[in-house]
Amino acid sequence: MYDIEANFKADVEAITGIDAVPSILEVICRTTGMGFAAVARVTPDKWIACAVRDEIEFGLVPGGELQVESTICHEIRQNHAAVVIDHVDEDEVYAHHHTPEMYGFQSYISMPIMLKDGSFYGTLCAIDPKPARLNNPETIGMFKLFAELIAFHLNAIDQLNISQSNLLEERKTAELRDQFIAILGHDLRNPVGAVSNVAQILLRMPLDERIKRLATIIQDSSFRMKGLIDNILDFASGKLGGGITLNRDNESLEQVLTQVLTELKLIWPERTINIQFNLAEPVNCDSKRIAQLFSNLLSNAITHGKKDAPVSVTAVSDKKEFVLAINNAGDKIPDNVIEHLFQPFSRGEAGSSKQGLGLGLFIASEIANAHGGTLTVCSTDDNTCFTLQIPA
């Protein structure tokens, strides 16, 4: 939106930046036979030429200024009505008007340029020292069409500038947010690690049942906090826009998966986990990322599955693919939840005590995608199975 205190240099640049304007002014001069045509920015205080075609040596160039009170455009700004004069000397209204006498023209036409928000921008005008046939539907229609076209381009430029400004602001905000999250996540890791270590030390000591239960709760909570921090840091690093970065290694995948199982068994010693590994072929993957995915899926299965039913883990590799499946008994995941299950911040309909940030499955899915594989879910009334497939 342009106001009284508009930046006139920017106005000139905006009009000269519209590729169609020189052609519009040329068509006006050729069609009407007039020697001067211009796009003017008009405010209560200023008349500025933004684009000019001058074949009569009127003397104005882009950026040139006329005293606004000396122009008919000043009146057009007030009433928003076009002015068309074929022959000044024969015109009842303008025969003795000061403007034609001052600037020495006999034919004149000026069409207001109205922006999308209804505000007045300026005029599309033409003058000539000779009379011309202008007051006809064809010429007036042409000027109106060209004025609307210029207004359309100005609105588009305005919207583009607003969008670019908003985008820049959003980028700055996003950078600050990501920096804050990364610093916060980094600083939280140490105290959470310390809490987890203390809990593990306590559980190795001879304790009564009540203290042992409390130490187990501390260990469980610290594990979930560590998982949340890791997920936040992954998500904050560019919101995974470029995907997960992999560092493929030669580490034994069976050993990595077993380590995750050992960690989770320490946290949930009362839960039964059935394991079936048949890794006949080595898997070309980032073992740490696969461990992160497996930890997310297995902890979900333990948390959401039936407490009195085992969780089954199957890992198979051959020359075609690597398949990892985690199956738990429990209620069916509703279809409307499954549709959004792998999207960020999707948390299903679990009770609040089981809700996290909704990033675990999203990041697990991104890890699968980074390996050129897929992560799928199949949920029935009796059990739920998440399956990772990575091609060889």
Phi, psi and omega in degrees: 000134181260138180238184185300324183269034184300150176279104188292329176298318178295325178297315178299316180296323180295314181292315180292341177279352177273112186300331185283342188299311178304321179293321178299314181293323177294315179299320179300312181295318181291322184285319184268342185079009181274156188259351181222129176221147184205156166253123185242140171267124187234124175233175178301339184246343189223146166233112184239128175283121180263329176211143188219142164234113188238106178251004182239012180056047177292329172104003179264145174231165177306129185096347179291155187231142170244154175293120191300324181291344181274357185253154173287335178301332178298320178288323179295324177299329183278324184249353177059027181246139179293151175238128182229124181230117176284314185214109186303314185298336182257003183270128184296326184274318191252006181300327181242023180284145184292331185293308178301323180294320182291319187256357171069042177244155178248333176242145186204139172213136180215128182244129179293143174257111183252129180281169185300327181278005178091358181278152181274129180261308184176212184222155167253113190226163177211145177222162174200146179291347179254154174296157179211156178270100185242328188280069178218156185301325183294312181291316180297319178297321178297314180297319180297316179297315180295321178297319178293323179295317178296317179299320179300315180294321179296318177298319180296319178296318180299314180295322179296317179297319179296316180297317179295321178295316179296320180296318179297318180295319179295323178295318179297317179296317180296320179297316179296319180296316181294321178296318180298314181296317181296316180294316180298314180299318180296316182288336179281335185300316183297308179296325178294319176298321179295318178298317180296318180296318179298318180298318179295320179296317179300319183291343177274350183267155176288111184234154172285168188299321182296312179294323179297320178297316180296318178296323178295319178298317178299315181295317179300312182294319180294325177296315180293324177296318178298318178297319179296317180298314179300317180294318179298316181295320176297316183291324183288336182283071178082017181052030177059022182301325179265007181086170179287136175273130183255145170236087184294140184221177181255017182292143180297118183292325179297320179294320179295314180295321179296322179297318177298316178301317180298316180299315183287330176294327177295325182280321179240069184294339182278348183270142179266128178237114177273130186239135174221106180250134174215073184265079184287333182237144175295150183248124179279097187205173171269102188297326180293323178290321177296322177297320178297315177299312182298318180297318178299311184292317183290318178295325175297316181297319179292318183291317187263346181282168177296135185293331184263010180241144181287157170259134182253133178238125178235131177228121184226138174224140173218195184288347181265316187198168171247130181234128176236123182235134177238119187238132176224146175282146180159182181294151179291140172281123182303147182301321182292336176281320180301324181303328184245012190296327183262014176266152181296143178068021173267122188238008177067208184237026180290162177295159185300332181291343181253003184271141171246215179273351182078028180252340187302308182289326177299312181292323176300318178295321178294324177296317178298315180299320181298331178272006183073018182248195181224152172236118184236164179225140175231121184232127178242185180293339186254326184207167180229136180228124173259133184232125175258130176232124178236123180291148180294000000 
